[in-house]
Amino acid sequence: MSNPVSHPSHYTGGGIECKEAMKAAFGGANGLPAMAFYWWGCAFKYLWRWRYKNGKQDLEKCKQCIDFLIEEIEPKTTTETRGFNHE
């Protein structure tokens, strides 16, 4: 049964709740920075709900979250390393 607060219809598509799918997907992904998990989760929810809520706008939000996720996990470089990551 859909409940706009605890079980909104745009997060329960296909008989599986988004939060349960996220738990399964993220369960074994240890060692990521906290912000990487945040952006991954945001992208996941927008991709999950796009057909039921905001359509293309949610796909655009998903794409932006993925770009932020990529920035989080890419090795950081500094002027001193001349663009090379020495880790």
C-alpha positions as CSV (number, residue, x, y, z in Angstrom):
1,M,0.0,0.0,0.0
2,S,1.4,3.4,-1.0
3,N,2.0,6.0,1.7
4,P,3.3,9.4,0.6
5,V,5.7,9.5,3.6
6,S,7.0,6.0,4.3
7,H,6.2,4.2,1.1
8,P,5.8,6.7,-1.8
9,S,4.7,5.1,-5.1
10,H,7.7,6.6,-7.0
11,Y,10.1,4.5,-4.8
12,T,8.2,1.3,-4.8
13,G,8.2,0.5,-8.5
14,G,8.2,-3.1,-9.6
15,G,7.3,-4.4,-6.1
16,I,10.7,-3.6,-4.7
17,E,11.4,-0.6,-2.6
18,C,14.3,1.6,-3.6
19,K,15.7,1.5,-0.1
20,E,15.9,-2.3,-0.2
21,A,17.6,-2.3,-3.5
22,M,20.1,0.3,-2.3
23,K,20.9,-1.8,0.8
24,A,21.6,-4.8,-1.4
25,A,23.7,-2.8,-3.8
26,F,25.8,-0.9,-1.3
27,G,26.2,-3.7,1.3
28,G,29.6,-4.9,0.2
29,A,31.1,-1.5,-0.9
30,N,33.5,-0.7,1.9
31,G,36.3,1.8,1.8
32,L,34.6,4.5,-0.2
33,P,34.6,8.1,1.1
34,A,31.3,9.1,2.8
35,M,30.5,11.6,0.1
36,A,31.0,8.9,-2.6
37,F,28.3,6.9,-0.9
38,Y,26.1,10.0,-0.7
39,W,26.3,10.8,-4.4
40,W,26.0,7.1,-5.4
41,G,22.8,6.9,-3.3
42,C,21.4,10.1,-4.8
43,A,22.1,8.9,-8.3
44,F,20.5,5.5,-7.5
45,K,17.3,7.1,-6.2
46,Y,16.9,9.4,-9.2
47,L,17.5,6.6,-11.6
48,W,15.0,4.4,-9.7
49,R,12.2,6.9,-9.8
50,W,12.5,8.8,-13.0
51,R,9.6,7.1,-14.8
52,Y,7.2,7.6,-11.9
53,K,8.1,11.1,-10.7
54,N,9.9,13.8,-12.7
55,G,10.9,12.1,-15.9
56,K,13.9,13.7,-17.7
57,Q,14.5,16.0,-14.8
58,D,15.3,13.1,-12.6
59,L,17.7,11.7,-15.2
60,E,19.5,15.0,-15.4
61,K,19.8,15.0,-11.6
62,C,21.1,11.5,-11.7
63,K,23.7,12.5,-14.3
64,Q,24.8,15.4,-12.1
65,C,25.1,13.1,-9.1
66,I,27.2,10.6,-11.1
67,D,29.5,13.5,-12.1
68,F,29.9,14.4,-8.4
69,L,30.6,10.8,-7.6
70,I,33.3,10.6,-10.2
71,E,34.9,13.7,-8.7
72,E,34.9,12.1,-5.3
73,I,36.6,8.8,-6.4
74,E,39.1,10.2,-8.8
75,P,42.6,10.6,-7.4
76,K,43.3,14.1,-6.4
77,T,46.3,15.8,-8.0
78,T,48.2,18.9,-6.8
79,T,50.5,21.4,-8.4
80,E,53.4,19.8,-6.6
81,T,52.8,16.4,-8.3
82,R,52.4,18.1,-11.8
83,G,49.2,16.2,-12.3
84,F,50.5,12.8,-11.3
85,N,49.0,10.9,-8.4
86,H,51.8,9.2,-6.4
87,E,49.6,7.0,-4.3
